[in-house]
Amino acid sequence: MAITASLVKELRERTGAGMMDCKKALTETGGDMEAAIDLMRTSGAAKAAKKAGRVAAEGLINVSIADDGKTAIILEVNSETDFVTKGDAFIDFVNTLGALALKTTPTNIEEFLSQTLDNGDSLEKAREDIVAKVGENVAIRRVQTVTVDNGVIGAYKHGERIAVLTVLEGGDETLAKDIAMHIAATRPECITEEELSSDLLEREKAIFVEQARESGKPDNIIEKMIVGRMKKFVGEVTLYGQAFVKDPDTTVGALAKSNNAEVKSFIRFEVGEGIEKKEENFAEEVAAQMKN
C-alpha cells in the first residue's frame, strides 16, 4: 500500500509524533493505521526508557481545591524544556493527573504513581505515552494532599511555575488566598520563630558575629548589633514576621490576628526547585542534532 502524505498527516494528528516517525511506522506496517499506532506506542515505551536519564527541570504545577473546599492537591510534573510545557498535550496530561489526584487524595508520590487513569492505563504507561508524543523525558515528581475539617484552604498560582496552598483556622477564603499569594512572593522558611531550626539560627548568628567583629567595634556594641540583626533575620524568614505584600505597614502575623485567624500550614511548590540543571549551549545542541 502506498504511504501517502494524507496517511502520514492522519497518524501524526492521532499520535502527536514526528513526521518521519509516522512515515516509518506506516511503512513497516504496510499502511495499516491501527497497527502503526500500536507500533509507535511500543516504540514510544522504548524511547521513554531511553530518555529517562535526561534531566527534567522545567514543567508545570497543578493546584486544585475540591468543590466542598475541604480537600486540595498540589502537583508538579516536569519536562526537559519550557517549550514543551506550552503544548496542549503536556498541559492536558498535567490537568488529567491533577484531577486524578484530587479524586484519589494520595498521601505521597509513591501511592499516586501506583494508581490508574479512568481508561485503565497506569500512570507509568501514561507517562511513557506523553514522552513519545513530546519527545522529551517527563517526570511526575511530587504531589501533596491537604484536607481540613473546620479550617479554610486557600490556593494561589503565580504563572505556571509557582503555586501555594495555605490552611487557616478562622478567617475566610479571601484571606487564605491573600496569604498564599504572599508566600508565593516571599518564600518564608516557616510560620513562626518557634519553628525555625536551631541549626539555621546558629549558622546565621555565626555569620553575623564574624561580620560584626570585622567592624572593629567594642564587644558590647557587637552584642547589640547581633541581637538586632538576628531579630531582622527572623522577621524576614518567618511568615508571621514578614511585612504583608499587599500592605507593608502590617505583618502577616498581625493580619491573621486582626482577622481572628491562624495559619496552620502552607505548601509552596516552585518548578524545578532542588533539581540540578545542566547548562546547555543551544547552538552546539542544534549543531549536534544536525549531524545525527
Secondary structure as UniProt FT lines:
FT   HELIX           5..15
FT   HELIX           19..28
FT   TURN            29..31
FT   HELIX           33..51
FT   TURN            52..53
FT   STRAND          58..65
FT   TURN            67..68
FT   STRAND          71..79
FT   HELIX           82..85
FT   HELIX           88..104
FT   HELIX           109..113
FT   TURN            118..119
FT   HELIX           123..134
FT   STRAND          139..147
FT   STRAND          152..158
FT   TURN            159..161
FT   STRAND          162..169
FT   HELIX           173..186
FT   HELIX           193..195
FT   HELIX           198..213
FT   TURN            214..216
FT   HELIX           219..237
FT   TURN            239..241
FT   STRAND          243..244
FT   TURN            245..246
FT   STRAND          247..251
FT   HELIX           252..258
FT   TURN            259..260
FT   STRAND          262..270
FT   TURN            271..274
FT   HELIX           282..291
//
